[in-house]
Amino acid sequence: MIKIEDQQQAHGLALLHLSFRPFFLGAAAFSIIATVIWMAAYTFGWETRPYGLPAMTWHAHEMIYGYAIAVIAGFLLTAIKNWTGIQTLNGLPLLLLFLLWVMARALPFIGAPVDMIVIAVIDNLFIVALIMAAAYPVIKARQWKQLAILLKLLLLLGSNVLFYLGVLDVLEKGIYWGLYSGLYLIMALIFTIGRRVIPFFIERGVGYPVQLKNWKWLDISSLVLFLLFWIADLLAPNGVVVAVLAGILLLLHSTRMVGWYTHGIWRNPLLWVLYLAYGSLVAGFLLKLAVFVFGVSPYLALHAFAFGGIGMMTIGMMSRVSLGHTARSVTEPPAALFWVFLILFIGAVARVLLPLIDPSHHSVWVGLSQVLWIVSFSLFLYVYTPMLFRLRVDGRYG
């Protein structure tokens, strides 16, 4: 789906050949730094107030608009080159886009001299630049079917603006609306892109002929109902409408997972990590239903979506894309990936399931999940940093 056949020979700094290189490296490194800061604040009581707000608010914002959007930038600008046949940002323009993202992550810690409006402008300017970089080749190639993805990026921009309007006390519910809209838009991107690539990867990765099932009615109904779920959870959080829609989405996405299942996925970590990540999103809908029916904490559903779903999906996609676009085998990935994915999955269990079973040790389970996230992404960097800096093994540009 996103294997680029480019005959151009490599030259220059490999890190700036395609967007996946700096953004995957930066996303993984930042996720470790951000988790260490959050662990210091939550587990050890370190006093820090980025944006002048509680550390939890910064943590939520940065995992969505810092980490996840960097992965999206790396993936989309790489994939769009393949979809359109037009070169996306590379060299100095790519470096400038990446540095804009880095600046937005660093500014909240500089302190009082930097006005919050400046931080908001820089952070949103990155998203604007990303949209422009993605839109140019799509429009030039007249690939109108990709406009749905560009629309989601525009909505992410709007959601981040809502967040900052809340931070600046302009919009009362801006922080909540901005954070949850960002979360649900990233999930919508996963559902949209995952519908294309996950069955494609499975069919070509299991080593035997298989045709997985997809249903058009499910594609349309699941996206429409998810839009309604998003709106309902903004206007009446965790209410009866949210619960009903979550129950329907649970059934729809479970049906999709049945259609995508084949036993061969368990032989390749690059396949089962995506399947388990999708399963975590499905579990999030179950927990959203349980919030209303049984009164469980809404943060369990939140972290099923974010830690298990987005976390595992992004690390799985970064792992596969980095192998494919450096001309390495995706059918025989590095052995360490098994542990990268397993450790992160155990972290998701620790963050979501263990507090449900034993809420009396909630802080212990949160601390354990933080440590496991850090270990998983550190191991990912150990495996992938050399690949991301080096030229493709076939000598081509990319």
Summary of the structure (lengths in Angstrom):
residues: 398
radius of gyration: 20.2
end to end distance: 15.6
largest distance: 60.9
contacts: 1373
relative contact order: 0.12
helix: 78%
strand: 1%
